[in-house]
Every structure is written in structure tokens, then in C-alpha cells.
Amino acid sequence: MFSILNVVCLSLWAFLGVAASTNLGPASVNLGTAANFAILAETGVSTVPQSSITGDVGLSPFGANNFTGFSLTLDSSGTFATSSQVTGHLLAASYTAPTPATLETAVSDMQAAYSDAASRVSPDFSELGGGAIGGLVLTPGLYKWTTGVSVGPADVTISGTSSDIFIFQIDGTLNITSQSSVTLAGGVLASNVIWVVAGVVTANPGTHVEGVILAQASVTLLTGATMNGNILAQNFVALQAVSVHIFIRLFLILLSLVGHPWCRRTC
């Protein structure tokens, strides 16, 4: 196991190498303990089976009754539940201590992250494409729209390195049209792509999303949508036979084991 880990870590060092020393774009957004959740919501999380979620799902201040469609099995400890649709744990404010306190901290961190990202000033790009960004290649920076943003029918590409930061401030809604994708190029990490959205977020059927969604309102992923990143919503999250994964957490854990300088800044 030690030798395999060394090989993996050396590969990660080689991948990040020079890029880890500097970054383009704004300062990163600290998600705090909210980053530990694939999905974190305040009022409810629903699924129309069969969805596939890799990572923990959290709900607070509402309780487990507002998890719908998961067919929950409560652990004997009373601190979490499991579901065939989730590779991870489901945690609700109604479960046994220390779960309520853990969730209270995570929600507070989510709210703080939203406030931080939404309050950044002096954007590098304002009202790009009038909010229609399908077909564009986006480089590191702070982006600002006072209206809604749509992706599609062409895909949008987010291009940079593993240390570059992207913050997309959207005062309206975010809509990803059917069969459209957000793709990453050049080694960009989903954890460094922040969608901070005041309005409703909708990923339509067959779409793919990369990044962290910090939503003040609800987030809906429709049939066949996939996502690599985190959904952190101050309202409701609705899923319809979708796939949500936060594989980036394993990547960060491996980096932390070797004390990589990029991880000391970010993990």
C-alpha cells in the first residue's frame, strides 16, 4: 500500500508541479466544512430514483422527513442514514448528536462562503455574452452578471491550470439547456470553479456540470444530468435520476498525505 501511495502521490506532484506555485484569478473561496458534502441543503433534498450520489448528503435545519425518495435506513447509532442511491451518509438535523452540531457548522460555512463569493468586487468580466455563454472558453477570473446565465446549446469550456480560480457571480438564474455541458480543460479543478447564484439553478436532461454551486435558492437536476462537484443550497435540492460525485475529495486527501503546498492552501 505504501509503494502504491507513493506512485500516486508522485504522479500528483508531477501533475501540479509548477502550476501549484502560482494561480490566476481571484482568491479562493473557503467552503469550510460544507466542502465535505456532495449535497447540502437547508429545507429539503428529494430524488426520483434511481439517482447515484457519491459523498455525504446533509440537511439542516429541517429534519429527515424532508429527505424524500431515498428509502432511508437509519443507522443503529442514530447519527446518520444510508440509501442505495448514496455512496456515503445522509445526515439530518433531527438525528442524534453530534450530527445537528456538525450540520449547523456546515450550513454556517456554506452561508459564509456564499456571502464571500457574492460580495467580491472589481470583476474581470462583466455581462459576458449578455449571459449566453454557450460555446465560449472561459479563462481564470471573477465574472459578474446582473441577469441570468444560460449554457447551451453549445458547451462552455473552463480553461486553466489546477491552481487557477474561477468565480461566476450570477444575480439571476443559471440554466443549462438539455444535452449541454460545462467542461474543464488544462487541469482545472472542479473545486476551484464557483457558481454563486442568487436565483434558481436548473440542469436540464442530459447535461453535465462541473464545479461548486453556491445557491441562494433551489437547485434542480433533471433526468440524466451529471455533476462533478458540490451542490450547496440555502433552499431545496431536487434530483431526478441523476449522478452527483465529489471525487475531488479523494484527490485532496492524497495531496494532504504528502503535504503538497497547494493542498495546505486549499484542503
ChimeraX commands (.cxc) that place a marker at each C-alpha (Angstrom):
marker #1 position 0.00,0.00,0.00 radius 0.5
marker #1 position 2.84,2.40,0.83 radius 0.5
marker #1 position 4.51,1.92,-2.54 radius 0.5
marker #1 position 1.24,2.36,-4.43 radius 0.5
marker #1 position 0.52,5.55,-2.49 radius 0.5
marker #1 position 3.99,6.86,-3.31 radius 0.5
marker #1 position 3.40,6.28,-7.01 radius 0.5
marker #1 position 0.04,8.05,-6.87 radius 0.5
marker #1 position 1.46,10.98,-4.91 radius 0.5
marker #1 position 4.45,11.35,-7.21 radius 0.5
marker #1 position 2.05,11.47,-10.13 radius 0.5
marker #1 position 0.04,14.18,-8.40 radius 0.5
marker #1 position 3.19,16.18,-7.69 radius 0.5
marker #1 position 4.14,15.93,-11.34 radius 0.5
marker #1 position 0.65,16.98,-12.38 radius 0.5
marker #1 position 0.51,20.01,-10.11 radius 0.5
marker #1 position 4.25,20.81,-10.08 radius 0.5
marker #1 position 4.92,24.31,-11.37 radius 0.5
marker #1 position 1.24,25.26,-11.61 radius 0.5
marker #1 position 0.82,24.94,-7.85 radius 0.5
marker #1 position 3.28,27.76,-7.18 radius 0.5
marker #1 position 1.04,30.48,-8.61 radius 0.5
marker #1 position -2.58,30.90,-9.56 radius 0.5
marker #1 position -4.56,33.13,-11.86 radius 0.5
marker #1 position -7.90,34.57,-10.94 radius 0.5
marker #1 position -9.32,35.80,-7.63 radius 0.5
marker #1 position -8.56,34.45,-4.19 radius 0.5
marker #1 position -10.14,31.08,-3.48 radius 0.5
marker #1 position -13.45,30.72,-1.64 radius 0.5
marker #1 position -13.23,28.88,1.67 radius 0.5
marker #1 position -16.10,26.39,1.86 radius 0.5
marker #1 position -15.12,25.22,5.33 radius 0.5
marker #1 position -16.82,22.01,6.41 radius 0.5
marker #1 position -19.51,22.44,3.74 radius 0.5
marker #1 position -16.92,21.05,1.30 radius 0.5
marker #1 position -17.36,17.66,2.98 radius 0.5
marker #1 position -20.81,17.29,1.43 radius 0.5
marker #1 position -21.75,16.35,-2.12 radius 0.5
marker #1 position -25.12,17.95,-1.39 radius 0.5
marker #1 position -26.02,20.29,1.45 radius 0.5
marker #1 position -29.42,21.96,1.71 radius 0.5
marker #1 position -31.47,23.79,4.30 radius 0.5
marker #1 position -35.10,22.91,3.51 radius 0.5
marker #1 position -35.08,19.56,1.71 radius 0.5
marker #1 position -33.47,17.10,-0.69 radius 0.5
marker #1 position -35.59,14.94,-2.99 radius 0.5
marker #1 position -34.77,12.26,-5.52 radius 0.5
marker #1 position -36.75,10.45,-8.19 radius 0.5
marker #1 position -34.94,7.08,-8.25 radius 0.5
marker #1 position -32.59,5.90,-9.35 radius 0.5
marker #1 position -30.02,8.60,-8.66 radius 0.5
marker #1 position -26.34,7.97,-7.86 radius 0.5
marker #1 position -24.61,10.23,-5.33 radius 0.5
marker #1 position -21.01,9.80,-4.20 radius 0.5
marker #1 position -20.40,11.72,-0.99 radius 0.5
marker #1 position -22.44,12.76,2.04 radius 0.5
marker #1 position -25.81,14.49,1.84 radius 0.5
marker #1 position -26.73,16.97,4.58 radius 0.5
marker #1 position -29.97,18.69,5.57 radius 0.5
marker #1 position -30.37,21.39,8.23 radius 0.5
marker #1 position -32.25,22.97,9.95 radius 0.5
marker #1 position -35.02,20.73,8.56 radius 0.5
marker #1 position -35.12,17.10,9.63 radius 0.5
marker #1 position -35.02,13.71,7.93 radius 0.5
marker #1 position -38.70,13.88,6.92 radius 0.5
marker #1 position -37.55,16.32,4.24 radius 0.5
marker #1 position -35.37,13.67,2.62 radius 0.5
marker #1 position -37.78,12.21,0.04 radius 0.5
marker #1 position -37.34,9.36,-2.41 radius 0.5
marker #1 position -34.23,7.88,-0.72 radius 0.5
marker #1 position -35.79,4.93,1.16 radius 0.5
marker #1 position -33.62,5.69,4.18 radius 0.5
marker #1 position -32.19,3.14,6.59 radius 0.5
marker #1 position -31.30,4.74,9.92 radius 0.5
marker #1 position -28.02,3.55,11.42 radius 0.5
marker #1 position -28.17,1.99,14.89 radius 0.5
marker #1 position -26.20,4.98,16.22 radius 0.5
marker #1 position -29.00,7.30,15.15 radius 0.5
marker #1 position -26.43,9.75,13.77 radius 0.5
marker #1 position -26.89,9.06,10.05 radius 0.5
marker #1 position -28.91,7.11,7.50 radius 0.5
marker #1 position -27.98,5.22,4.36 radius 0.5
marker #1 position -29.62,4.75,0.98 radius 0.5
marker #1 position -28.95,2.55,-2.04 radius 0.5
marker #1 position -28.69,5.78,-4.04 radius 0.5
marker #1 position -25.90,7.28,-1.91 radius 0.5
marker #1 position -22.31,6.11,-1.51 radius 0.5
marker #1 position -21.88,7.93,1.75 radius 0.5
marker #1 position -24.11,9.04,4.62 radius 0.5
marker #1 position -27.27,11.11,4.81 radius 0.5
marker #1 position -27.28,13.47,7.80 radius 0.5
marker #1 position -30.24,15.49,9.05 radius 0.5
marker #1 position -30.74,17.95,11.88 radius 0.5
marker #1 position -33.22,15.56,13.51 radius 0.5
marker #1 position -30.62,12.83,14.02 radius 0.5
marker #1 position -28.68,12.10,17.21 radius 0.5
marker #1 position -25.75,14.23,18.41 radius 0.5
marker #1 position -23.21,15.19,17.21 radius 0.5
marker #1 position -24.96,15.34,13.82 radius 0.5
marker #1 position -27.05,18.51,14.47 radius 0.5
marker #1 position -23.99,20.49,15.53 radius 0.5
marker #1 position -21.96,19.17,12.60 radius 0.5
marker #1 position -24.67,20.28,10.19 radius 0.5
marker #1 position -25.15,23.65,11.88 radius 0.5
marker #1 position -21.45,24.37,11.33 radius 0.5
marker #1 position -21.55,23.18,7.72 radius 0.5
marker #1 position -24.59,25.33,6.91 radius 0.5
marker #1 position -22.97,28.34,8.55 radius 0.5
marker #1 position -19.84,27.72,6.47 radius 0.5
marker #1 position -21.97,27.43,3.33 radius 0.5
marker #1 position -23.69,30.74,4.04 radius 0.5
marker #1 position -20.35,32.43,4.74 radius 0.5
marker #1 position -18.90,31.07,1.50 radius 0.5
marker #1 position -21.89,32.38,-0.46 radius 0.5
marker #1 position -21.56,35.82,1.14 radius 0.5
marker #1 position -17.84,35.90,0.40 radius 0.5
marker #1 position -18.18,34.84,-3.24 radius 0.5
marker #1 position -21.17,37.08,-3.92 radius 0.5
marker #1 position -19.55,40.16,-2.42 radius 0.5
marker #1 position -16.34,40.11,-4.46 radius 0.5
marker #1 position -15.86,43.36,-6.38 radius 0.5
marker #1 position -14.00,44.60,-9.47 radius 0.5
marker #1 position -14.88,41.73,-11.82 radius 0.5
marker #1 position -12.52,40.85,-14.65 radius 0.5
marker #1 position -15.51,40.19,-16.93 radius 0.5
marker #1 position -18.95,41.85,-16.73 radius 0.5
marker #1 position -22.12,40.74,-18.52 radius 0.5
marker #1 position -20.12,38.46,-20.82 radius 0.5
marker #1 position -22.21,37.32,-23.77 radius 0.5
marker #1 position -25.24,39.00,-22.28 radius 0.5
marker #1 position -25.48,35.91,-20.09 radius 0.5
marker #1 position -25.45,33.44,-23.02 radius 0.5
marker #1 position -22.12,31.67,-22.52 radius 0.5
marker #1 position -22.62,28.50,-24.56 radius 0.5
marker #1 position -19.70,27.98,-26.95 radius 0.5
marker #1 position -17.34,30.23,-25.00 radius 0.5
marker #1 position -13.95,29.37,-23.48 radius 0.5
marker #1 position -13.66,30.98,-20.05 radius 0.5
marker #1 position -10.28,31.85,-18.53 radius 0.5
marker #1 position -9.49,32.41,-14.83 radius 0.5
marker #1 position -11.10,35.40,-13.20 radius 0.5
marker #1 position -14.09,36.94,-11.47 radius 0.5
marker #1 position -17.19,37.09,-13.67 radius 0.5
marker #1 position -20.31,39.14,-12.97 radius 0.5
marker #1 position -23.81,39.05,-14.45 radius 0.5
marker #1 position -26.71,41.18,-13.18 radius 0.5
marker #1 position -29.14,38.97,-15.12 radius 0.5
marker #1 position -29.49,35.23,-15.65 radius 0.5
marker #1 position -26.92,32.98,-17.33 radius 0.5
marker #1 position -27.57,30.15,-19.79 radius 0.5
marker #1 position -25.27,27.39,-21.05 radius 0.5
marker #1 position -26.13,25.85,-24.41 radius 0.5
marker #1 position -26.86,24.69,-26.94 radius 0.5
marker #1 position -23.06,24.62,-27.35 radius 0.5
marker #1 position -20.91,23.57,-24.38 radius 0.5
marker #1 position -18.93,26.04,-22.28 radius 0.5
marker #1 position -15.26,25.29,-21.58 radius 0.5
marker #1 position -13.46,26.46,-18.44 radius 0.5
marker #1 position -9.76,26.54,-19.24 radius 0.5
marker #1 position -6.75,27.00,-16.98 radius 0.5
marker #1 position -4.48,25.09,-14.62 radius 0.5
marker #1 position -5.00,23.15,-11.43 radius 0.5
marker #1 position -4.36,26.22,-9.27 radius 0.5
marker #1 position -6.47,28.76,-11.20 radius 0.5
marker #1 position -9.66,30.16,-9.66 radius 0.5
marker #1 position -12.98,30.97,-11.34 radius 0.5
marker #1 position -15.88,32.74,-9.63 radius 0.5
marker #1 position -19.14,33.27,-11.52 radius 0.5
marker #1 position -21.44,35.78,-9.79 radius 0.5
marker #1 position -24.97,35.44,-11.17 radius 0.5
marker #1 position -27.70,37.73,-9.85 radius 0.5
marker #1 position -30.43,35.87,-11.76 radius 0.5
marker #1 position -30.93,32.22,-12.64 radius 0.5
marker #1 position -28.49,29.65,-14.03 radius 0.5
marker #1 position -29.96,27.42,-16.74 radius 0.5
marker #1 position -28.06,24.64,-18.50 radius 0.5
marker #1 position -30.03,23.57,-21.55 radius 0.5
marker #1 position -30.64,19.92,-22.45 radius 0.5
marker #1 position -27.61,17.92,-23.61 radius 0.5
marker #1 position -25.21,20.82,-22.90 radius 0.5
marker #1 position -22.11,20.57,-20.74 radius 0.5
marker #1 position -19.71,22.56,-18.61 radius 0.5
marker #1 position -16.28,21.06,-19.35 radius 0.5
marker #1 position -12.88,21.63,-17.74 radius 0.5
marker #1 position -9.64,21.92,-19.72 radius 0.5
marker #1 position -5.95,22.24,-18.89 radius 0.5
marker #1 position -6.15,20.63,-15.45 radius 0.5
marker #1 position -8.76,22.94,-13.91 radius 0.5
marker #1 position -10.17,21.52,-10.66 radius 0.5
marker #1 position -13.92,21.45,-10.06 radius 0.5
marker #1 position -13.28,22.67,-6.51 radius 0.5
marker #1 position -11.83,25.91,-7.95 radius 0.5
marker #1 position -14.90,26.68,-10.07 radius 0.5
marker #1 position -17.50,28.54,-8.02 radius 0.5
marker #1 position -21.01,29.26,-9.32 radius 0.5
marker #1 position -22.58,31.73,-6.87 radius 0.5
marker #1 position -26.21,32.08,-7.95 radius 0.5
marker #1 position -28.93,34.23,-6.42 radius 0.5
marker #1 position -31.74,32.67,-8.45 radius 0.5
marker #1 position -32.89,29.15,-9.27 radius 0.5
marker #1 position -30.36,26.71,-10.78 radius 0.5
marker #1 position -31.62,24.20,-13.35 radius 0.5
marker #1 position -29.59,21.49,-15.08 radius 0.5
marker #1 position -31.88,20.12,-17.78 radius 0.5
marker #1 position -31.95,16.50,-19.04 radius 0.5
marker #1 position -28.66,15.07,-20.26 radius 0.5
marker #1 position -26.49,17.95,-19.05 radius 0.5
marker #1 position -23.12,17.81,-17.29 radius 0.5
marker #1 position -21.93,20.34,-14.70 radius 0.5
marker #1 position -18.51,20.89,-13.13 radius 0.5
marker #1 position -17.80,22.97,-10.06 radius 0.5
marker #1 position -19.28,24.12,-6.78 radius 0.5
marker #1 position -22.80,25.51,-6.88 radius 0.5
marker #1 position -23.41,28.01,-4.09 radius 0.5
marker #1 position -27.11,28.70,-4.46 radius 0.5
marker #1 position -29.26,31.12,-2.52 radius 0.5
marker #1 position -32.39,29.50,-3.95 radius 0.5
marker #1 position -33.21,25.96,-5.14 radius 0.5
marker #1 position -31.19,23.63,-7.38 radius 0.5
marker #1 position -32.82,21.10,-9.73 radius 0.5
marker #1 position -31.04,18.40,-11.74 radius 0.5
marker #1 position -33.34,16.74,-14.27 radius 0.5
marker #1 position -33.26,13.25,-15.77 radius 0.5
marker #1 position -29.82,12.05,-16.79 radius 0.5
marker #1 position -27.94,15.15,-15.61 radius 0.5
marker #1 position -24.50,14.54,-14.11 radius 0.5
marker #1 position -22.31,16.67,-11.90 radius 0.5
marker #1 position -18.78,16.61,-10.55 radius 0.5
marker #1 position -18.57,18.93,-7.57 radius 0.5
marker #1 position -20.76,20.15,-4.72 radius 0.5
marker #1 position -24.34,21.40,-4.56 radius 0.5
marker #1 position -24.63,23.78,-1.58 radius 0.5
marker #1 position -28.10,25.30,-1.49 radius 0.5
marker #1 position -29.74,27.59,1.03 radius 0.5
marker #1 position -33.10,26.22,-0.09 radius 0.5
marker #1 position -34.09,22.93,-1.74 radius 0.5
marker #1 position -32.29,20.41,-3.96 radius 0.5
marker #1 position -34.36,18.25,-6.34 radius 0.5
marker #1 position -32.86,15.32,-8.27 radius 0.5
marker #1 position -34.43,13.20,-10.99 radius 0.5
marker #1 position -32.41,10.06,-11.76 radius 0.5
marker #1 position -29.11,11.95,-11.82 radius 0.5
marker #1 position -25.46,11.43,-10.87 radius 0.5
marker #1 position -23.56,13.69,-8.44 radius 0.5
marker #1 position -19.97,12.96,-7.39 radius 0.5
marker #1 position -17.22,14.70,-5.42 radius 0.5
marker #1 position -14.21,12.62,-6.49 radius 0.5
marker #1 position -12.06,15.69,-5.85 radius 0.5
marker #1 position -12.11,14.91,-2.11 radius 0.5
marker #1 position -10.01,11.76,-2.65 radius 0.5
marker #1 position -7.61,13.85,-4.72 radius 0.5
marker #1 position -7.24,16.37,-1.88 radius 0.5
marker #1 position -6.78,13.65,0.73 radius 0.5
marker #1 position -3.91,12.16,-1.26 radius 0.5
marker #1 position -2.29,15.58,-1.57 radius 0.5
marker #1 position -2.61,16.17,2.16 radius 0.5
marker #1 position -0.78,12.92,2.88 radius 0.5
marker #1 position 2.34,14.24,1.15 radius 0.5
marker #1 position 1.99,17.81,2.43 radius 0.5
marker #1 position 1.80,19.39,-1.02 radius 0.5
marker #1 position 1.90,23.22,-0.69 radius 0.5
marker #1 position -1.20,23.63,-2.89 radius 0.5
marker #1 position -3.16,21.41,-0.51 radius 0.5
marker #1 position -2.01,23.38,2.52 radius 0.5
marker #1 position -3.68,26.41,0.92 radius 0.5
marker #1 position -6.81,24.70,-0.29 radius 0.5
marker #1 position -7.73,21.45,1.51 radius 0.5
marker link #1:1,2 radius 0.2
marker link #1:2,3 radius 0.2
marker link #1:3,4 radius 0.2
marker link #1:4,5 radius 0.2
marker link #1:5,6 radius 0.2
marker link #1:6,7 radius 0.2
marker link #1:7,8 radius 0.2
marker link #1:8,9 radius 0.2
marker link #1:9,10 radius 0.2
marker link #1:10,11 radius 0.2
marker link #1:11,12 radius 0.2
marker link #1:12,13 radius 0.2
marker link #1:13,14 radius 0.2
marker link #1:14,15 radius 0.2
marker link #1:15,16 radius 0.2
marker link #1:16,17 radius 0.2
marker link #1:17,18 radius 0.2
marker link #1:18,19 radius 0.2
marker link #1:19,20 radius 0.2
marker link #1:20,21 radius 0.2
marker link #1:21,22 radius 0.2
marker link #1:22,23 radius 0.2
marker link #1:23,24 radius 0.2
marker link #1:24,25 radius 0.2
marker link #1:25,26 radius 0.2
marker link #1:26,27 radius 0.2
marker link #1:27,28 radius 0.2
marker link #1:28,29 radius 0.2
marker link #1:29,30 radius 0.2
marker link #1:30,31 radius 0.2
marker link #1:31,32 radius 0.2
marker link #1:32,33 radius 0.2
marker link #1:33,34 radius 0.2
marker link #1:34,35 radius 0.2
marker link #1:35,36 radius 0.2
marker link #1:36,37 radius 0.2
marker link #1:37,38 radius 0.2
marker link #1:38,39 radius 0.2
marker link #1:39,40 radius 0.2
marker link #1:40,41 radius 0.2
marker link #1:41,42 radius 0.2
marker link #1:42,43 radius 0.2
marker link #1:43,44 radius 0.2
marker link #1:44,45 radius 0.2
marker link #1:45,46 radius 0.2
marker link #1:46,47 radius 0.2
marker link #1:47,48 radius 0.2
marker link #1:48,49 radius 0.2
marker link #1:49,50 radius 0.2
marker link #1:50,51 radius 0.2
marker link #1:51,52 radius 0.2
marker link #1:52,53 radius 0.2
marker link #1:53,54 radius 0.2
marker link #1:54,55 radius 0.2
marker link #1:55,56 radius 0.2
marker link #1:56,57 radius 0.2
marker link #1:57,58 radius 0.2
marker link #1:58,59 radius 0.2
marker link #1:59,60 radius 0.2
marker link #1:60,61 radius 0.2
marker link #1:61,62 radius 0.2
marker link #1:62,63 radius 0.2
marker link #1:63,64 radius 0.2
marker link #1:64,65 radius 0.2
marker link #1:65,66 radius 0.2
marker link #1:66,67 radius 0.2
marker link #1:67,68 radius 0.2
marker link #1:68,69 radius 0.2
marker link #1:69,70 radius 0.2
marker link #1:70,71 radius 0.2
marker link #1:71,72 radius 0.2
marker link #1:72,73 radius 0.2
marker link #1:73,74 radius 0.2
marker link #1:74,75 radius 0.2
marker link #1:75,76 radius 0.2
marker link #1:76,77 radius 0.2
marker link #1:77,78 radius 0.2
marker link #1:78,79 radius 0.2
marker link #1:79,80 radius 0.2
marker link #1:80,81 radius 0.2
marker link #1:81,82 radius 0.2
marker link #1:82,83 radius 0.2
marker link #1:83,84 radius 0.2
marker link #1:84,85 radius 0.2
marker link #1:85,86 radius 0.2
marker link #1:86,87 radius 0.2
marker link #1:87,88 radius 0.2
marker link #1:88,89 radius 0.2
marker link #1:89,90 radius 0.2
marker link #1:90,91 radius 0.2
marker link #1:91,92 radius 0.2
marker link #1:92,93 radius 0.2
marker link #1:93,94 radius 0.2
marker link #1:94,95 radius 0.2
marker link #1:95,96 radius 0.2
marker link #1:96,97 radius 0.2
marker link #1:97,98 radius 0.2
marker link #1:98,99 radius 0.2
marker link #1:99,100 radius 0.2
marker link #1:100,101 radius 0.2
marker link #1:101,102 radius 0.2
marker link #1:102,103 radius 0.2
marker link #1:103,104 radius 0.2
marker link #1:104,105 radius 0.2
marker link #1:105,106 radius 0.2
marker link #1:106,107 radius 0.2
marker link #1:107,108 radius 0.2
marker link #1:108,109 radius 0.2
marker link #1:109,110 radius 0.2
marker link #1:110,111 radius 0.2
marker link #1:111,112 radius 0.2
marker link #1:112,113 radius 0.2
marker link #1:113,114 radius 0.2
marker link #1:114,115 radius 0.2
marker link #1:115,116 radius 0.2
marker link #1:116,117 radius 0.2
marker link #1:117,118 radius 0.2
marker link #1:118,119 radius 0.2
marker link #1:119,120 radius 0.2
marker link #1:120,121 radius 0.2
marker link #1:121,122 radius 0.2
marker link #1:122,123 radius 0.2
marker link #1:123,124 radius 0.2
marker link #1:124,125 radius 0.2
marker link #1:125,126 radius 0.2
marker link #1:126,127 radius 0.2
marker link #1:127,128 radius 0.2
marker link #1:128,129 radius 0.2
marker link #1:129,130 radius 0.2
marker link #1:130,131 radius 0.2
marker link #1:131,132 radius 0.2
marker link #1:132,133 radius 0.2
marker link #1:133,134 radius 0.2
marker link #1:134,135 radius 0.2
marker link #1:135,136 radius 0.2
marker link #1:136,137 radius 0.2
marker link #1:137,138 radius 0.2
marker link #1:138,139 radius 0.2
marker link #1:139,140 radius 0.2
marker link #1:140,141 radius 0.2
marker link #1:141,142 radius 0.2
marker link #1:142,143 radius 0.2
marker link #1:143,144 radius 0.2
marker link #1:144,145 radius 0.2
marker link #1:145,146 radius 0.2
marker link #1:146,147 radius 0.2
marker link #1:147,148 radius 0.2
marker link #1:148,149 radius 0.2
marker link #1:149,150 radius 0.2
marker link #1:150,151 radius 0.2
marker link #1:151,152 radius 0.2
marker link #1:152,153 radius 0.2
marker link #1:153,154 radius 0.2
marker link #1:154,155 radius 0.2
marker link #1:155,156 radius 0.2
marker link #1:156,157 radius 0.2
marker link #1:157,158 radius 0.2
marker link #1:158,159 radius 0.2
marker link #1:159,160 radius 0.2
marker link #1:160,161 radius 0.2
marker link #1:161,162 radius 0.2
marker link #1:162,163 radius 0.2
marker link #1:163,164 radius 0.2
marker link #1:164,165 radius 0.2
marker link #1:165,166 radius 0.2
marker link #1:166,167 radius 0.2
marker link #1:167,168 radius 0.2
marker link #1:168,169 radius 0.2
marker link #1:169,170 radius 0.2
marker link #1:170,171 radius 0.2
marker link #1:171,172 radius 0.2
marker link #1:172,173 radius 0.2
marker link #1:173,174 radius 0.2
marker link #1:174,175 radius 0.2
marker link #1:175,176 radius 0.2
marker link #1:176,177 radius 0.2
marker link #1:177,178 radius 0.2
marker link #1:178,179 radius 0.2
marker link #1:179,180 radius 0.2
marker link #1:180,181 radius 0.2
marker link #1:181,182 radius 0.2
marker link #1:182,183 radius 0.2
marker link #1:183,184 radius 0.2
marker link #1:184,185 radius 0.2
marker link #1:185,186 radius 0.2
marker link #1:186,187 radius 0.2
marker link #1:187,188 radius 0.2
marker link #1:188,189 radius 0.2
marker link #1:189,190 radius 0.2
marker link #1:190,191 radius 0.2
marker link #1:191,192 radius 0.2
marker link #1:192,193 radius 0.2
marker link #1:193,194 radius 0.2
marker link #1:194,195 radius 0.2
marker link #1:195,196 radius 0.2
marker link #1:196,197 radius 0.2
marker link #1:197,198 radius 0.2
marker link #1:198,199 radius 0.2
marker link #1:199,200 radius 0.2
marker link #1:200,201 radius 0.2
marker link #1:201,202 radius 0.2
marker link #1:202,203 radius 0.2
marker link #1:203,204 radius 0.2
marker link #1:204,205 radius 0.2
marker link #1:205,206 radius 0.2
marker link #1:206,207 radius 0.2
marker link #1:207,208 radius 0.2
marker link #1:208,209 radius 0.2
marker link #1:209,210 radius 0.2
marker link #1:210,211 radius 0.2
marker link #1:211,212 radius 0.2
marker link #1:212,213 radius 0.2
marker link #1:213,214 radius 0.2
marker link #1:214,215 radius 0.2
marker link #1:215,216 radius 0.2
marker link #1:216,217 radius 0.2
marker link #1:217,218 radius 0.2
marker link #1:218,219 radius 0.2
marker link #1:219,220 radius 0.2
marker link #1:220,221 radius 0.2
marker link #1:221,222 radius 0.2
marker link #1:222,223 radius 0.2
marker link #1:223,224 radius 0.2
marker link #1:224,225 radius 0.2
marker link #1:225,226 radius 0.2
marker link #1:226,227 radius 0.2
marker link #1:227,228 radius 0.2
marker link #1:228,229 radius 0.2
marker link #1:229,230 radius 0.2
marker link #1:230,231 radius 0.2
marker link #1:231,232 radius 0.2
marker link #1:232,233 radius 0.2
marker link #1:233,234 radius 0.2
marker link #1:234,235 radius 0.2
marker link #1:235,236 radius 0.2
marker link #1:236,237 radius 0.2
marker link #1:237,238 radius 0.2
marker link #1:238,239 radius 0.2
marker link #1:239,240 radius 0.2
marker link #1:240,241 radius 0.2
marker link #1:241,242 radius 0.2
marker link #1:242,243 radius 0.2
marker link #1:243,244 radius 0.2
marker link #1:244,245 radius 0.2
marker link #1:245,246 radius 0.2
marker link #1:246,247 radius 0.2
marker link #1:247,248 radius 0.2
marker link #1:248,249 radius 0.2
marker link #1:249,250 radius 0.2
marker link #1:250,251 radius 0.2
marker link #1:251,252 radius 0.2
marker link #1:252,253 radius 0.2
marker link #1:253,254 radius 0.2
marker link #1:254,255 radius 0.2
marker link #1:255,256 radius 0.2
marker link #1:256,257 radius 0.2
marker link #1:257,258 radius 0.2
marker link #1:258,259 radius 0.2
marker link #1:259,260 radius 0.2
marker link #1:260,261 radius 0.2
marker link #1:261,262 radius 0.2
marker link #1:262,263 radius 0.2
marker link #1:263,264 radius 0.2
marker link #1:264,265 radius 0.2
marker link #1:265,266 radius 0.2
marker link #1:266,267 radius 0.2
view
